Amino acid sequence: MRIEIPRKPVQDPDELNLTTALQYSPVTGLPRTKAFIREFTERIYAPLYDDWTTIVHAGSTEGCGSSFSS
């Protein structure tokens, strides 16, 4: 599988490009990355309920802190 990431900005904000990825991203994460992780989780783990979400974190302690903080 070949994955190509354009260096120059693209018009569609949901498209993946290096310029956007290397900048500070929204607090909720890059839309393309969030979509990939959600699709992967849905296909591989098949959550048994409809009201589920994902979170990307740097480690278990940071992930718990992000999940439980207000």
mmCIF file of the N, C-alpha and C atoms, coordinates in Angstrom:
data_MODEL
# 
_entry.id   MODEL 
# 
loop_
_atom_site.group_PDB 
_atom_site.id 
_atom_site.type_symbol 
_atom_site.label_atom_id 
_atom_site.label_alt_id 
_atom_site.label_comp_id 
_atom_site.label_asym_id 
_atom_site.label_entity_id 
_atom_site.label_seq_id 
_atom_site.pdbx_PDB_ins_code 
_atom_site.Cartn_x 
_atom_site.Cartn_y 
_atom_site.Cartn_z 
_atom_site.occupancy 
_atom_site.B_iso_or_equiv 
_atom_site.pdbx_formal_charge 
_atom_site.auth_seq_id 
_atom_site.auth_comp_id 
_atom_site.auth_asym_id 
_atom_site.auth_atom_id 
_atom_site.pdbx_PDB_model_num 
ATOM 1   N N  . MET A 1 1  ? 0.840   -1.165 0.000  1.00 0.00 ? 1  MET A N  1 
ATOM 2   C CA . MET A 1 1  ? 0.000   0.000  0.000  1.00 0.00 ? 1  MET A CA 1 
ATOM 3   C C  . MET A 1 1  ? 0.892   1.237  0.000  1.00 0.00 ? 1  MET A C  1 
ATOM 4   N N  . ARG A 1 2  ? 0.567   2.163  -0.846 1.00 0.00 ? 2  ARG A N  1 
ATOM 5   C CA . ARG A 1 2  ? 1.302   3.420  -0.912 1.00 0.00 ? 2  ARG A CA 1 
ATOM 6   C C  . ARG A 1 2  ? 0.418   4.538  -0.372 1.00 0.00 ? 2  ARG A C  1 
ATOM 7   N N  . ILE A 1 3  ? 0.978   5.324  0.536  1.00 0.00 ? 3  ILE A N  1 
ATOM 8   C CA . ILE A 1 3  ? 0.265   6.471  1.094  1.00 0.00 ? 3  ILE A CA 1 
ATOM 9   C C  . ILE A 1 3  ? 1.038   7.718  0.696  1.00 0.00 ? 3  ILE A C  1 
ATOM 10  N N  . GLU A 1 4  ? 0.355   8.648  0.074  1.00 0.00 ? 4  GLU A N  1 
ATOM 11  C CA . GLU A 1 4  ? 0.995   9.873  -0.373 1.00 0.00 ? 4  GLU A CA 1 
ATOM 12  C C  . GLU A 1 4  ? 0.400   11.055 0.377  1.00 0.00 ? 4  GLU A C  1 
ATOM 13  N N  . ILE A 1 5  ? 1.275   11.882 0.950  1.00 0.00 ? 5  ILE A N  1 
ATOM 14  C CA . ILE A 1 5  ? 0.845   13.066 1.690  1.00 0.00 ? 5  ILE A CA 1 
ATOM 15  C C  . ILE A 1 5  ? 1.396   14.285 0.965  1.00 0.00 ? 5  ILE A C  1 
ATOM 16  N N  . PRO A 1 6  ? 0.525   15.084 0.346  1.00 0.00 ? 6  PRO A N  1 
ATOM 17  C CA . PRO A 1 6  ? 0.983   16.271 -0.378 1.00 0.00 ? 6  PRO A CA 1 
ATOM 18  C C  . PRO A 1 6  ? 1.649   17.290 0.556  1.00 0.00 ? 6  PRO A C  1 
ATOM 19  N N  . ARG A 1 7  ? 2.689   17.949 0.083  1.00 0.00 ? 7  ARG A N  1 
ATOM 20  C CA . ARG A 1 7  ? 3.370   18.971 0.881  1.00 0.00 ? 7  ARG A CA 1 
ATOM 21  C C  . ARG A 1 7  ? 2.638   20.304 0.854  1.00 0.00 ? 7  ARG A C  1 
ATOM 22  N N  . LYS A 1 8  ? 1.976   20.591 -0.234 1.00 0.00 ? 8  LYS A N  1 
ATOM 23  C CA . LYS A 1 8  ? 1.345   21.900 -0.388 1.00 0.00 ? 8  LYS A CA 1 
ATOM 24  C C  . LYS A 1 8  ? -0.097  21.859 0.120  1.00 0.00 ? 8  LYS A C  1 
ATOM 25  N N  . PRO A 1 9  ? -0.588  22.991 0.623  1.00 0.00 ? 9  PRO A N  1 
ATOM 26  C CA . PRO A 1 9  ? -1.971  23.030 1.122  1.00 0.00 ? 9  PRO A CA 1 
ATOM 27  C C  . PRO A 1 9  ? -2.971  22.661 0.030  1.00 0.00 ? 9  PRO A C  1 
ATOM 28  N N  . VAL A 1 10 ? -4.058  22.048 0.438  1.00 0.00 ? 10 VAL A N  1 
ATOM 29  C CA . VAL A 1 10 ? -5.145  21.709 -0.483 1.00 0.00 ? 10 VAL A CA 1 
ATOM 30  C C  . VAL A 1 10 ? -6.378  22.487 -0.071 1.00 0.00 ? 10 VAL A C  1 
ATOM 31  N N  . GLN A 1 11 ? -7.328  22.592 -0.984 1.00 0.00 ? 11 GLN A N  1 
ATOM 32  C CA . GLN A 1 11 ? -8.519  23.391 -0.728 1.00 0.00 ? 11 GLN A CA 1 
ATOM 33  C C  . GLN A 1 11 ? -9.457  22.750 0.294  1.00 0.00 ? 11 GLN A C  1 
ATOM 34  N N  . ASP A 1 12 ? -9.572  21.428 0.268  1.00 0.00 ? 12 ASP A N  1 
ATOM 35  C CA . ASP A 1 12 ? -10.493 20.717 1.149  1.00 0.00 ? 12 ASP A CA 1 
ATOM 36  C C  . ASP A 1 12 ? -9.857  20.539 2.531  1.00 0.00 ? 12 ASP A C  1 
ATOM 37  N N  . PRO A 1 13 ? -10.434 21.130 3.587  1.00 0.00 ? 13 PRO A N  1 
ATOM 38  C CA . PRO A 1 13 ? -9.833  21.025 4.919  1.00 0.00 ? 13 PRO A CA 1 
ATOM 39  C C  . PRO A 1 13 ? -9.828  19.608 5.488  1.00 0.00 ? 13 PRO A C  1 
ATOM 40  N N  . ASP A 1 14 ? -10.631 18.706 4.936  1.00 0.00 ? 14 ASP A N  1 
ATOM 41  C CA . ASP A 1 14 ? -10.650 17.323 5.415  1.00 0.00 ? 14 ASP A CA 1 
ATOM 42  C C  . ASP A 1 14 ? -9.577  16.461 4.769  1.00 0.00 ? 14 ASP A C  1 
ATOM 43  N N  . GLU A 1 15 ? -8.936  16.963 3.719  1.00 0.00 ? 15 GLU A N  1 
ATOM 44  C CA . GLU A 1 15 ? -7.879  16.214 3.048  1.00 0.00 ? 15 GLU A CA 1 
ATOM 45  C C  . GLU A 1 15 ? -6.586  16.290 3.861  1.00 0.00 ? 15 GLU A C  1 
ATOM 46  N N  . LEU A 1 16 ? -5.795  15.245 3.775  1.00 0.00 ? 16 LEU A N  1 
ATOM 47  C CA . LEU A 1 16 ? -4.526  15.167 4.487  1.00 0.00 ? 16 LEU A CA 1 
ATOM 48  C C  . LEU A 1 16 ? -3.443  15.876 3.697  1.00 0.00 ? 16 LEU A C  1 
ATOM 49  N N  . ASN A 1 17 ? -2.688  16.762 4.358  1.00 0.00 ? 17 ASN A N  1 
ATOM 50  C CA . ASN A 1 17 ? -1.534  17.374 3.719  1.00 0.00 ? 17 ASN A CA 1 
ATOM 51  C C  . ASN A 1 17 ? -0.512  17.722 4.796  1.00 0.00 ? 17 ASN A C  1 
ATOM 52  N N  . LEU A 1 18 ? 0.758   17.702 4.425  1.00 0.00 ? 18 LEU A N  1 
ATOM 53  C CA . LEU A 1 18 ? 1.850   17.881 5.364  1.00 0.00 ? 18 LEU A CA 1 
ATOM 54  C C  . LEU A 1 18 ? 1.835   19.259 6.008  1.00 0.00 ? 18 LEU A C  1 
ATOM 55  N N  . THR A 1 19 ? 1.470   20.285 5.263  1.00 0.00 ? 19 THR A N  1 
ATOM 56  C CA . THR A 1 19 ? 1.433   21.638 5.797  1.00 0.00 ? 19 THR A CA 1 
ATOM 57  C C  . THR A 1 19 ? 0.504   21.720 7.002  1.00 0.00 ? 19 THR A C  1 
ATOM 58  N N  . THR A 1 20 ? -0.668  21.136 6.896  1.00 0.00 ? 20 THR A N  1 
ATOM 59  C CA . THR A 1 20 ? -1.628  21.156 8.001  1.00 0.00 ? 20 THR A CA 1 
ATOM 60  C C  . THR A 1 20 ? -1.175  20.253 9.134  1.00 0.00 ? 20 THR A C  1 
ATOM 61  N N  . ALA A 1 21 ? -0.682  19.071 8.811  1.00 0.00 ? 21 ALA A N  1 
ATOM 62  C CA . ALA A 1 21 ? -0.310  18.089 9.827  1.00 0.00 ? 21 ALA A CA 1 
ATOM 63  C C  . ALA A 1 21 ? 0.826   18.575 10.718 1.00 0.00 ? 21 ALA A C  1 
ATOM 64  N N  . LEU A 1 22 ? 1.734   19.397 10.185 1.00 0.00 ? 22 LEU A N  1 
ATOM 65  C CA . LEU A 1 22 ? 2.870   19.868 10.975 1.00 0.00 ? 22 LEU A CA 1 
ATOM 66  C C  . LEU A 1 22 ? 2.570   21.139 11.765 1.00 0.00 ? 22 LEU A C  1 
ATOM 67  N N  . GLN A 1 23 ? 1.412   21.698 11.604 1.00 0.00 ? 23 GLN A N  1 
ATOM 68  C CA . GLN A 1 23 ? 1.006   22.875 12.361 1.00 0.00 ? 23 GLN A CA 1 
ATOM 69  C C  . GLN A 1 23 ? 0.209   22.447 13.584 1.00 0.00 ? 23 GLN A C  1 
ATOM 70  N N  . TYR A 1 24 ? -0.071  23.383 14.457 1.00 0.00 ? 24 TYR A N  1 
ATOM 71  C CA . TYR A 1 24 ? -0.929  23.063 15.584 1.00 0.00 ? 24 TYR A CA 1 
ATOM 72  C C  . TYR A 1 24 ? -2.294  22.697 15.029 1.00 0.00 ? 24 TYR A C  1 
ATOM 73  N N  . SER A 1 25 ? -2.808  21.588 15.474 1.00 0.00 ? 25 SER A N  1 
ATOM 74  C CA . SER A 1 25 ? -4.096  21.132 14.958 1.00 0.00 ? 25 SER A CA 1 
ATOM 75  C C  . SER A 1 25 ? -5.202  21.484 15.942 1.00 0.00 ? 25 SER A C  1 
ATOM 76  N N  . PRO A 1 26 ? -6.455  21.351 15.517 1.00 0.00 ? 26 PRO A N  1 
ATOM 77  C CA . PRO A 1 26 ? -7.565  21.632 16.424 1.00 0.00 ? 26 PRO A CA 1 
ATOM 78  C C  . PRO A 1 26 ? -7.496  20.727 17.652 1.00 0.00 ? 26 PRO A C  1 
ATOM 79  N N  . VAL A 1 27 ? -8.048  21.193 18.742 1.00 0.00 ? 27 VAL A N  1 
ATOM 80  C CA . VAL A 1 27 ? -8.036  20.423 19.988 1.00 0.00 ? 27 VAL A CA 1 
ATOM 81  C C  . VAL A 1 27 ? -8.663  19.049 19.779 1.00 0.00 ? 27 VAL A C  1 
ATOM 82  N N  . THR A 1 28 ? -9.636  18.965 18.905 1.00 0.00 ? 28 THR A N  1 
ATOM 83  C CA . THR A 1 28 ? -10.316 17.692 18.666 1.00 0.00 ? 28 THR A CA 1 
ATOM 84  C C  . THR A 1 28 ? -9.531  16.785 17.733 1.00 0.00 ? 28 THR A C  1 
ATOM 85  N N  . GLY A 1 29 ? -8.448  17.256 17.148 1.00 0.00 ? 29 GLY A N  1 
ATOM 86  C CA . GLY A 1 29 ? -7.616  16.436 16.268 1.00 0.00 ? 29 GLY A CA 1 
ATOM 87  C C  . GLY A 1 29 ? -7.869  16.718 14.797 1.00 0.00 ? 29 GLY A C  1 
ATOM 88  N N  . LEU A 1 30 ? -6.978  16.214 13.965 1.00 0.00 ? 30 LEU A N  1 
ATOM 89  C CA . LEU A 1 30 ? -7.129  16.381 12.516 1.00 0.00 ? 30 LEU A CA 1 
ATOM 90  C C  . LEU A 1 30 ? -8.305  15.553 12.030 1.00 0.00 ? 30 LEU A C  1 
ATOM 91  N N  . PRO A 1 31 ? -9.219  16.148 11.277 1.00 0.00 ? 31 PRO A N  1 
ATOM 92  C CA . PRO A 1 31 ? -10.419 15.437 10.829 1.00 0.00 ? 31 PRO A CA 1 
ATOM 93  C C  . PRO A 1 31 ? -10.115 14.130 10.094 1.00 0.00 ? 31 PRO A C  1 
ATOM 94  N N  . ARG A 1 32 ? -9.092  14.119 9.252  1.00 0.00 ? 32 ARG A N  1 
ATOM 95  C CA . ARG A 1 32 ? -8.759  12.915 8.476  1.00 0.00 ? 32 ARG A CA 1 
ATOM 96  C C  . ARG A 1 32 ? -8.259  11.801 9.395  1.00 0.00 ? 32 ARG A C  1 
ATOM 97  N N  . THR A 1 33 ? -7.451  12.157 10.391 1.00 0.00 ? 33 THR A N  1 
ATOM 98  C CA . THR A 1 33 ? -6.943  11.169 11.346 1.00 0.00 ? 33 THR A CA 1 
ATOM 99  C C  . THR A 1 33 ? -8.079  10.609 12.190 1.00 0.00 ? 33 THR A C  1 
ATOM 100 N N  . LYS A 1 34 ? -8.962  11.483 12.651 1.00 0.00 ? 34 LYS A N  1 
ATOM 101 C CA . LYS A 1 34 ? -10.114 11.037 13.443 1.00 0.00 ? 34 LYS A CA 1 
ATOM 102 C C  . LYS A 1 34 ? -10.989 10.078 12.647 1.00 0.00 ? 34 LYS A C  1 
ATOM 103 N N  . ALA A 1 35 ? -11.211 10.384 11.376 1.00 0.00 ? 35 ALA A N  1 
ATOM 104 C CA . ALA A 1 35 ? -12.049 9.521  10.528 1.00 0.00 ? 35 ALA A CA 1 
ATOM 105 C C  . ALA A 1 35 ? -11.404 8.154  10.341 1.00 0.00 ? 35 ALA A C  1 
ATOM 106 N N  . PHE A 1 36 ? -10.078 8.132  10.124 1.00 0.00 ? 36 PHE A N  1 
ATOM 107 C CA . PHE A 1 36 ? -9.372  6.867  9.946  1.00 0.00 ? 36 PHE A CA 1 
ATOM 108 C C  . PHE A 1 36 ? -9.469  6.011  11.206 1.00 0.00 ? 36 PHE A C  1 
ATOM 109 N N  . ILE A 1 37 ? -9.219  6.603  12.360 1.00 0.00 ? 37 ILE A N  1 
ATOM 110 C CA . ILE A 1 37 ? -9.249  5.850  13.615 1.00 0.00 ? 37 ILE A CA 1 
ATOM 111 C C  . ILE A 1 37 ? -10.655 5.348  13.912 1.00 0.00 ? 37 ILE A C  1 
ATOM 112 N N  . ARG A 1 38 ? -11.656 6.157  13.641 1.00 0.00 ? 38 ARG A N  1 
ATOM 113 C CA . ARG A 1 38 ? -13.033 5.722  13.871 1.00 0.00 ? 38 ARG A CA 1 
ATOM 114 C C  . ARG A 1 38 ? -13.395 4.549  12.948 1.00 0.00 ? 38 ARG A C  1 
ATOM 115 N N  . GLU A 1 39 ? -13.045 4.657  11.666 1.00 0.00 ? 39 GLU A N  1 
ATOM 116 C CA . GLU A 1 39 ? -13.342 3.575  10.716 1.00 0.00 ? 39 GLU A CA 1 
ATOM 117 C C  . GLU A 1 39 ? -12.595 2.300  11.092 1.00 0.00 ? 39 GLU A C  1 
ATOM 118 N N  . PHE A 1 40 ? -11.330 2.431  11.471 1.00 0.00 ? 40 PHE A N  1 
ATOM 119 C CA . PHE A 1 40 ? -10.542 1.275  11.882 1.00 0.00 ? 40 PHE A CA 1 
ATOM 120 C C  . PHE A 1 40 ? -11.170 0.590  13.098 1.00 0.00 ? 40 PHE A C  1 
ATOM 121 N N  . THR A 1 41 ? -11.526 1.367  14.101 1.00 0.00 ? 41 THR A N  1 
ATOM 122 C CA . THR A 1 41 ? -12.141 0.816  15.315 1.00 0.00 ? 41 THR A CA 1 
ATOM 123 C C  . THR A 1 41 ? -13.457 0.131  14.993 1.00 0.00 ? 41 THR A C  1 
ATOM 124 N N  . GLU A 1 42 ? -14.246 0.754  14.145 1.00 0.00 ? 42 GLU A N  1 
ATOM 125 C CA . GLU A 1 42 ? -15.542 0.190  13.761 1.00 0.00 ? 42 GLU A CA 1 
ATOM 126 C C  . GLU A 1 42 ? -15.378 -1.146 13.030 1.00 0.00 ? 42 GLU A C  1 
ATOM 127 N N  . ARG A 1 43 ? -14.411 -1.213 12.131 1.00 0.00 ? 43 ARG A N  1 
ATOM 128 C CA . ARG A 1 43 ? -14.208 -2.440 11.346 1.00 0.00 ? 43 ARG A CA 1 
ATOM 129 C C  . ARG A 1 43 ? -13.542 -3.552 12.145 1.00 0.00 ? 43 ARG A C  1 
ATOM 130 N N  . ILE A 1 44 ? -12.552 -3.217 12.954 1.00 0.00 ? 44 ILE A N  1 
ATOM 131 C CA . ILE A 1 44 ? -11.777 -4.234 13.664 1.00 0.00 ? 44 ILE A CA 1 
ATOM 132 C C  . ILE A 1 44 ? -12.432 -4.652 14.979 1.00 0.00 ? 44 ILE A C  1 
ATOM 133 N N  . TYR A 1 45 ? -12.899 -3.697 15.768 1.00 0.00 ? 45 TYR A N  1 
ATOM 134 C CA . TYR A 1 45 ? -13.423 -4.010 17.100 1.00 0.00 ? 45 TYR A CA 1 
ATOM 135 C C  . TYR A 1 45 ? -14.943 -4.100 17.164 1.00 0.00 ? 45 TYR A C  1 
ATOM 136 N N  . ALA A 1 46 ? -15.633 -3.552 16.178 1.00 0.00 ? 46 ALA A N  1 
ATOM 137 C CA . ALA A 1 46 ? -17.099 -3.606 16.093 1.00 0.00 ? 46 ALA A CA 1 
ATOM 138 C C  . ALA A 1 46 ? -17.777 -3.348 17.441 1.00 0.00 ? 46 ALA A C  1 
ATOM 139 N N  . PRO A 1 47 ? -17.698 -2.111 17.956 1.00 0.00 ? 47 PRO A N  1 
ATOM 140 C CA . PRO A 1 47 ? -18.339 -1.811 19.246 1.00 0.00 ? 47 PRO A CA 1 
ATOM 141 C C  . PRO A 1 47 ? -19.809 -2.239 19.241 1.00 0.00 ? 47 PRO A C  1 
ATOM 142 N N  . LEU A 1 48 ? -20.258 -2.748 20.372 1.00 0.00 ? 48 LEU A N  1 
ATOM 143 C CA . LEU A 1 48 ? -21.609 -3.303 20.473 1.00 0.00 ? 48 LEU A CA 1 
ATOM 144 C C  . LEU A 1 48 ? -22.677 -2.257 20.775 1.00 0.00 ? 48 LEU A C  1 
ATOM 145 N N  . TYR A 1 49 ? -22.311 -1.012 20.905 1.00 0.00 ? 49 TYR A N  1 
ATOM 146 C CA . TYR A 1 49 ? -23.298 0.034  21.143 1.00 0.00 ? 49 TYR A CA 1 
ATOM 147 C C  . TYR A 1 49 ? -23.041 1.199  20.194 1.00 0.00 ? 49 TYR A C  1 
ATOM 148 N N  . ASP A 1 50 ? -24.038 2.024  19.984 1.00 0.00 ? 50 ASP A N  1 
ATOM 149 C CA . ASP A 1 50 ? -23.946 3.102  18.994 1.00 0.00 ? 50 ASP A CA 1 
ATOM 150 C C  . ASP A 1 50 ? -23.260 4.361  19.522 1.00 0.00 ? 50 ASP A C  1 
ATOM 151 N N  . ASP A 1 51 ? -23.310 4.569  20.823 1.00 0.00 ? 51 ASP A N  1 
ATOM 152 C CA . ASP A 1 51 ? -22.815 5.805  21.426 1.00 0.00 ? 51 ASP A CA 1 
ATOM 153 C C  . ASP A 1 51 ? -21.352 5.644  21.862 1.00 0.00 ? 51 ASP A C  1 
ATOM 154 N N  . TRP A 1 52 ? -20.434 5.448  20.908 1.00 0.00 ? 52 TRP A N  1 
ATOM 155 C CA . TRP A 1 52 ? -19.027 5.271  21.247 1.00 0.00 ? 52 TRP A CA 1 
ATOM 156 C C  . TRP A 1 52 ? -18.181 6.316  20.536 1.00 0.00 ? 52 TRP A C  1 
ATOM 157 N N  . THR A 1 53 ? -16.991 6.541  21.033 1.00 0.00 ? 53 THR A N  1 
ATOM 158 C CA . THR A 1 53 ? -16.071 7.491  20.436 1.00 0.00 ? 53 THR A CA 1 
ATOM 159 C C  . THR A 1 53 ? -14.646 6.995  20.629 1.00 0.00 ? 53 THR A C  1 
ATOM 160 N N  . THR A 1 54 ? -13.696 7.658  20.041 1.00 0.00 ? 54 THR A N  1 
ATOM 161 C CA . THR A 1 54 ? -12.285 7.298  20.189 1.00 0.00 ? 54 THR A CA 1 
ATOM 162 C C  . THR A 1 54 ? -11.517 8.507  20.690 1.00 0.00 ? 54 THR A C  1 
ATOM 163 N N  . ILE A 1 55 ? -10.344 8.244  21.246 1.00 0.00 ? 55 ILE A N  1 
ATOM 164 C CA . ILE A 1 55 ? -9.457  9.315  21.680 1.00 0.00 ? 55 ILE A CA 1 
ATOM 165 C C  . ILE A 1 55 ? -8.033  8.894  21.353 1.00 0.00 ? 55 ILE A C  1 
ATOM 166 N N  . VAL A 1 56 ? -7.247  9.810  20.825 1.00 0.00 ? 56 VAL A N  1 
ATOM 167 C CA . VAL A 1 56 ? -5.847  9.547  20.538 1.00 0.00 ? 56 VAL A CA 1 
ATOM 168 C C  . VAL A 1 56 ? -5.050  10.228 21.638 1.00 0.00 ? 56 VAL A C  1 
ATOM 169 N N  . HIS A 1 57 ? -4.128  9.476  22.233 1.00 0.00 ? 57 HIS A N  1 
ATOM 170 C CA . HIS A 1 57 ? -3.353  10.046 23.339 1.00 0.00 ? 57 HIS A CA 1 
ATOM 171 C C  . HIS A 1 57 ? -1.910  9.576  23.268 1.00 0.00 ? 57 HIS A C  1 
ATOM 172 N N  . ALA A 1 58 ? -1.056  10.196 24.080 1.00 0.00 ? 58 ALA A N  1 
ATOM 173 C CA . ALA A 1 58 ? 0.377   9.898  24.067 1.00 0.00 ? 58 ALA A CA 1 
ATOM 174 C C  . ALA A 1 58 ? 0.764   8.772  25.014 1.00 0.00 ? 58 ALA A C  1 
ATOM 175 N N  . GLY A 1 59 ? -0.170  8.275  25.785 1.00 0.00 ? 59 GLY A N  1 
ATOM 176 C CA . GLY A 1 59 ? 0.117   7.196  26.732 1.00 0.00 ? 59 GLY A CA 1 
ATOM 177 C C  . GLY A 1 59 ? -1.050  7.012  27.668 1.00 0.00 ? 59 GLY A C  1 
ATOM 178 N N  . SER A 1 60 ? -1.033  5.933  28.431 1.00 0.00 ? 60 SER A N  1 
ATOM 179 C CA . SER A 1 60 ? -2.197  5.600  29.255 1.00 0.00 ? 60 SER A CA 1 
ATOM 180 C C  . SER A 1 60 ? -2.502  6.671  30.302 1.00 0.00 ? 60 SER A C  1 
ATOM 181 N N  . THR A 1 61 ? -1.501  7.233  30.940 1.00 0.00 ? 61 THR A N  1 
ATOM 182 C CA . THR A 1 61 ? -1.749  8.262  31.965 1.00 0.00 ? 61 THR A CA 1 
ATOM 183 C C  . THR A 1 61 ? -2.347  9.510  31.324 1.00 0.00 ? 61 THR A C  1 
ATOM 184 N N  . GLU A 1 62 ? -1.781  9.945  30.220 1.00 0.00 ? 62 GLU A N  1 
ATOM 185 C CA . GLU A 1 62 ? -2.299  11.134 29.529 1.00 0.00 ? 62 GLU A CA 1 
ATOM 186 C C  . GLU A 1 62 ? -3.700  10.857 29.006 1.00 0.00 ? 62 GLU A C  1 
ATOM 187 N N  . GLY A 1 63 ? -3.935  9.668  28.496 1.00 0.00 ? 63 GLY A N  1 
ATOM 188 C CA . GLY A 1 63 ? -5.265  9.294  27.982 1.00 0.00 ? 63 GLY A CA 1 
ATOM 189 C C  . GLY A 1 63 ? -6.322  9.314  29.077 1.00 0.00 ? 63 GLY A C  1 
ATOM 190 N N  . CYS A 1 64 ? -5.978  8.765  30.248 1.00 0.00 ? 64 CYS A N  1 
ATOM 191 C CA . CYS A 1 64 ? -6.930  8.792  31.367 1.00 0.00 ? 64 CYS A CA 1 
ATOM 192 C C  . CYS A 1 64 ? -7.187  10.226 31.814 1.00 0.00 ? 64 CYS A C  1 
ATOM 193 N N  . GLY A 1 65 ? -6.127  11.018 31.894 1.00 0.00 ? 65 GLY A N  1 
ATOM 194 C CA . GLY A 1 65 ? -6.294  12.411 32.288 1.00 0.00 ? 65 GLY A CA 1 
ATOM 195 C C  . GLY A 1 65 ? -7.175  13.179 31.332 1.00 0.00 ? 65 GLY A C  1 
ATOM 196 N N  . SER A 1 66 ? -7.015  12.928 30.037 1.00 0.00 ? 66 SER A N  1 
ATOM 197 C CA . SER A 1 66 ? -7.841  13.597 29.026 1.00 0.00 ? 66 SER A CA 1 
ATOM 198 C C  . SER A 1 66 ? -9.291  13.114 29.101 1.00 0.00 ? 66 SER A C  1 
ATOM 199 N N  . SER A 1 67 ? -9.474  11.853 29.395 1.00 0.00 ? 67 SER A N  1 
ATOM 200 C CA . SER A 1 67 ? -10.827 11.287 29.436 1.00 0.00 ? 67 SER A CA 1 
ATOM 201 C C  . SER A 1 67 ? -11.617 11.755 30.657 1.00 0.00 ? 67 SER A C  1 
ATOM 202 N N  . PHE A 1 68 ? -10.931 11.874 31.784 1.00 0.00 ? 68 PHE A N  1 
ATOM 203 C CA . PHE A 1 68 ? -11.643 12.152 33.034 1.00 0.00 ? 68 PHE A CA 1 
ATOM 204 C C  . PHE A 1 68 ? -11.661 13.617 33.414 1.00 0.00 ? 68 PHE A C  1 
ATOM 205 N N  . SER A 1 69 ? -10.865 14.460 32.757 1.00 0.00 ? 69 SER A N  1 
ATOM 206 C CA . SER A 1 69 ? -10.860 15.882 33.111 1.00 0.00 ? 69 SER A CA 1 
ATOM 207 C C  . SER A 1 69 ? -12.044 16.580 32.462 1.00 0.00 ? 69 SER A C  1 
ATOM 208 N N  . SER A 1 70 ? -12.427 17.674 33.047 1.00 0.00 ? 70 SER A N  1 
ATOM 209 C CA . SER A 1 70 ? -13.603 18.396 32.516 1.00 0.00 ? 70 SER A CA 1 
ATOM 210 C C  . SER A 1 70 ? -13.261 19.456 31.577 1.00 0.00 ? 70 SER A C  1 
# 
